[in-house]
Amino acid sequence: MSTTARDLEKRLLATTVFELRVLLAGQLEDDGPIGDAARLAYALHNQALAALEDRPFNVDDALQRLESFEPRLGRQYLDHFAKVVRDEG
């Protein structure tokens, strides 16, 4: 099976999310933006692994996991994030 440029793009971004989770693992308790980034990477690392293993995952379920970030990031940020992911904006 050949790897297309699109596959490589997906793998690059999935690897980035997974590696950010690893690099920021010690920052999960941080109350600032670094902690937010750590928790965001942690929330999506299983989806990143699924993408790397060419397994499907439910995007709506992944976005739902991010709802717990609303108090920190705000409704507007989460809505914008979901629109970009769904290519609605």
C-alpha positions as a printed Julia matrix, in Angstrom:
89×3 Matrix{Float64}:
   0.0    0.0    0.0
   1.46   3.34  -0.97
   1.47   6.3    1.35
  -0.08   9.39  -0.19
   0.84  12.96   0.62
  -2.49  13.27   2.45
  -1.66  10.22   4.58
   1.71  11.72   5.46
   0.05  15.01   6.45
  -2.36  13.14   8.72
   0.5   11.13  10.24
   2.57  14.28  10.83
  -0.26  15.97  12.75
  -1.24  12.83  14.66
   2.38  12.25  15.67
   2.6   15.86  16.81
  -0.45  15.52  19.05
   0.84  12.28  20.53
   4.35  13.63  21.12
   2.96  16.81  22.7
   1.07  14.57  25.11
   4.33  12.83  25.99
   6.36  16.05  26.28
   3.73  17.84  28.36
   2.78  14.9   30.6
   4.34  16.56  33.64
   2.32  19.73  33.1
  -1.2   18.33  33.51
  -1.63  20.07  36.88
  -0.46  23.47  35.59
  -3.23  26.09  35.82
  -2.01  28.14  32.87
  -1.87  27.78  29.1
   0.79  25.05  29.3
  -1.55  22.94  31.41
  -4.38  23.61  28.96
  -2.16  22.41  26.09
  -1.13  19.34  28.09
  -4.74  18.42  28.86
  -5.84  19.04  25.26
  -3.1   16.75  23.93
  -3.98  14.16  26.59
  -7.67  14.34  25.65
  -6.93  13.59  21.99
  -3.93  11.27  22.16
  -5.98   8.1   21.65
  -7.45   9.59  18.47
  -3.92  10.48  17.35
  -2.85   6.87  17.88
  -5.89   5.65  15.96
  -4.95   7.91  13.04
  -1.36   6.63  13.12
  -2.62   3.04  13.09
  -5.08   3.84  10.28
  -8.03   3.0   12.54
 -11.23   5.05  12.43
 -12.45   7.12  15.36
 -15.58   9.14  15.94
 -14.85  12.84  15.45
 -18.04  13.89  17.24
 -17.03  11.81  20.28
 -13.57  13.39  20.22
 -15.06  16.88  20.1
 -17.43  15.97  22.93
 -14.41  15.07  25.09
 -13.28  18.67  24.73
 -16.46  20.03  26.34
 -14.79  19.75  29.73
 -12.45  22.53  28.57
 -15.27  25.1   28.35
 -14.61  26.68  31.77
 -10.94  27.26  30.83
 -11.09  27.94  27.1
 -14.61  29.27  26.67
 -17.57  28.36  24.52
 -16.41  30.56  21.64
 -13.06  28.76  21.42
 -14.67  25.3   21.45
 -17.25  26.31  18.84
 -14.5   27.71  16.61
 -12.39  24.55  17.08
 -15.34  22.32  16.09
 -16.14  24.47  13.03
 -12.55  24.26  11.81
 -12.45  20.48  12.35
 -15.76  20.04  10.52
 -14.66  22.46   7.76
 -17.66  24.7    8.43
 -15.81  27.96   8.84
